[in-house]
């Protein structure tokens, strides 16, 4: 989790440099939300496949 926190802080810093102030928070939230959804679906898929192999 600490690793992801460091990546998030670095990304936020990059977005602050690239985009104007009123845009970067929205863009950052959108991209973070998308990545978290993808990660959740991936984790759920892996868990489901493992569960099917067990039984």
Z-matrix of the N, CA and C atoms (Angstrom, degrees):
N
C 1 1.462
C 2 1.532 1 111.15
N 3 1.329 2 116.09 1 -37.51
C 4 1.462 3 120.08 2 179.04
C 5 1.528 4 110.31 3 -61.45
N 6 1.344 5 115.73 4 -39.03
C 7 1.465 6 121.74 5 178.48
C 8 1.531 7 110.74 6 -59.01
N 9 1.350 8 116.28 7 -45.76
C 10 1.464 9 120.33 8 179.74
C 11 1.524 10 111.28 9 -66.11
N 12 1.338 11 116.74 10 -34.79
C 13 1.462 12 120.61 11 176.98
C 14 1.524 13 111.39 12 -62.90
N 15 1.334 14 116.29 13 -41.91
C 16 1.469 15 120.65 14 178.62
C 17 1.521 16 110.96 15 -65.08
N 18 1.343 17 116.70 16 -41.49
C 19 1.466 18 120.54 17 177.81
C 20 1.530 19 109.78 18 -62.28
N 21 1.342 20 116.11 19 -43.01
C 22 1.461 21 120.65 20 179.82
C 23 1.521 22 112.21 21 -60.91
N 24 1.337 23 116.55 22 -42.99
C 25 1.469 24 119.79 23 179.40
C 26 1.523 25 111.07 24 -64.98
N 27 1.322 26 116.75 25 -40.37
C 28 1.465 27 120.84 26 178.68
C 29 1.526 28 110.32 27 -64.83
N 30 1.346 29 116.83 28 -43.41
C 31 1.462 30 120.75 29 178.54
C 32 1.523 31 111.11 30 -61.95
N 33 1.336 32 116.04 31 -42.32
C 34 1.461 33 119.96 32 179.68
C 35 1.528 34 110.39 33 -61.64
N 36 1.326 35 116.79 34 -40.26
C 37 1.467 36 121.51 35 178.33
C 38 1.530 37 110.63 36 -62.88
N 39 1.346 38 116.53 37 -43.28
C 40 1.472 39 121.08 38 178.82
C 41 1.527 40 110.29 39 -63.06
N 42 1.353 41 116.53 40 -44.54
C 43 1.461 42 119.79 41 179.77
C 44 1.523 43 111.81 42 -62.98
N 45 1.336 44 117.18 43 -36.43
C 46 1.466 45 120.19 44 177.34
C 47 1.524 46 110.67 45 -61.32
N 48 1.341 47 116.35 46 -36.84
C 49 1.465 48 120.30 47 -179.95
C 50 1.533 49 111.45 48 -74.32
N 51 1.344 50 117.23 49 -37.58
C 52 1.459 51 120.86 50 -173.26
C 53 1.523 52 113.67 51 -80.60
N 54 1.330 53 116.37 52 -42.01
C 55 1.459 54 119.79 53 -170.79
C 56 1.521 55 111.43 54 -112.09
N 57 1.337 56 116.96 55 154.46
C 58 1.466 57 120.30 56 173.84
C 59 1.527 58 111.23 57 -62.13
N 60 1.307 59 116.01 58 158.11
C 61 1.464 60 121.68 59 -171.62
C 62 1.527 61 113.40 60 -56.91
N 63 1.332 62 117.75 61 -40.88
C 64 1.464 63 118.78 62 -175.17
C 65 1.528 64 112.70 63 -73.55
N 66 1.329 65 118.10 64 -14.50
C 67 1.460 66 120.21 65 -178.23
C 68 1.525 67 114.13 66 -99.30
N 69 1.339 68 117.34 67 -33.00
C 70 1.465 69 117.59 68 -166.87
C 71 1.523 70 113.57 69 -66.24
N 72 1.339 71 118.25 70 -30.60
C 73 1.466 72 119.21 71 -179.78
C 74 1.528 73 110.33 72 -68.03
N 75 1.332 74 116.89 73 -43.11
C 76 1.464 75 120.41 74 178.19
C 77 1.517 76 112.02 75 -63.54
N 78 1.329 77 116.97 76 -44.41
C 79 1.464 78 121.70 77 179.20
C 80 1.522 79 109.97 78 -63.40
N 81 1.345 80 115.97 79 -44.32
C 82 1.463 81 121.10 80 -179.60
C 83 1.524 82 110.65 81 -61.29
N 84 1.337 83 116.33 82 -44.41
C 85 1.468 84 119.97 83 179.41
C 86 1.515 85 111.13 84 -64.06
N 87 1.324 86 116.66 85 -42.60
C 88 1.462 87 120.56 86 -179.88
C 89 1.514 88 112.25 87 -61.36
N 90 1.328 89 116.45 88 -47.46
C 91 1.462 90 120.57 89 -178.69
C 92 1.523 91 111.02 90 -67.79
N 93 1.340 92 117.49 91 -41.22
C 94 1.460 93 120.43 92 179.44
C 95 1.521 94 110.22 93 -63.94
N 96 1.339 95 116.96 94 -41.97
C 97 1.462 96 121.58 95 179.45
C 98 1.524 97 110.65 96 -62.41
N 99 1.341 98 116.58 97 -43.04
C 100 1.460 99 121.21 98 179.36
C 101 1.520 100 110.88 99 -61.88
N 102 1.349 101 116.66 100 -46.44
C 103 1.459 102 120.23 101 179.93
C 104 1.520 103 111.85 102 -64.07
N 105 1.338 104 117.41 103 -39.09
C 106 1.462 105 119.54 104 -179.45
C 107 1.526 106 110.38 105 -67.39
N 108 1.342 107 117.32 106 -38.01
C 109 1.469 108 120.39 107 176.93
C 110 1.524 109 110.89 108 -64.13
N 111 1.334 110 116.61 109 -45.61
C 112 1.462 111 120.20 110 178.38
C 113 1.521 112 111.13 111 -60.15
N 114 1.332 113 116.19 112 -42.88
C 115 1.458 114 121.02 113 -179.74
C 116 1.526 115 110.81 114 -63.63
N 117 1.337 116 116.89 115 -41.47
C 118 1.465 117 120.66 116 178.77
C 119 1.521 118 111.17 117 -63.86
N 120 1.337 119 117.54 118 -44.28
C 121 1.461 120 120.69 119 178.52
C 122 1.526 121 110.92 120 -62.91
N 123 1.324 122 117.06 121 -41.12
C 124 1.459 123 121.85 122 178.86
C 125 1.519 124 110.86 123 -63.29
N 126 1.343 125 116.21 124 -47.03
C 127 1.464 126 120.84 125 179.90
C 128 1.527 127 110.56 126 -63.03
N 129 1.341 128 117.30 127 -42.04
C 130 1.464 129 121.13 128 179.45
C 131 1.527 130 110.33 129 -64.84
N 132 1.337 131 116.69 130 -39.62
C 133 1.465 132 120.62 131 178.84
C 134 1.514 133 112.02 132 -64.47
N 135 1.325 134 117.08 133 -44.27
C 136 1.465 135 121.50 134 178.56
C 137 1.523 136 110.15 135 -63.13
N 138 1.341 137 116.39 136 -43.75
C 139 1.460 138 121.61 137 179.85
C 140 1.522 139 110.40 138 -62.10
N 141 1.340 140 117.33 139 -42.07
C 142 1.460 141 122.53 140 -179.28
C 143 1.525 142 110.64 141 -64.70
N 144 1.335 143 117.37 142 -43.56
C 145 1.466 144 121.72 143 179.30
C 146 1.525 145 110.01 144 -63.59
N 147 1.339 146 117.63 145 -44.38
C 148 1.464 147 121.16 146 178.03
C 149 1.519 148 110.85 147 -61.74
N 150 1.312 149 117.22 148 -41.24
C 151 1.464 150 122.19 149 179.93
C 152 1.526 151 109.98 150 -62.27
N 153 1.346 152 117.42 151 -40.12
C 154 1.464 153 120.87 152 179.59
C 155 1.523 154 111.60 153 -68.28
N 156 1.338 155 117.28 154 -33.37
C 157 1.460 156 119.82 155 179.24
C 158 1.522 157 111.51 156 -70.68
N 159 1.345 158 116.70 157 -30.22
C 160 1.459 159 120.01 158 -177.99
C 161 1.523 160 111.75 159 -69.20
N 162 1.350 161 116.97 160 -36.62
C 163 1.475 162 119.51 161 -174.95
C 164 1.510 163 111.85 162 -116.42
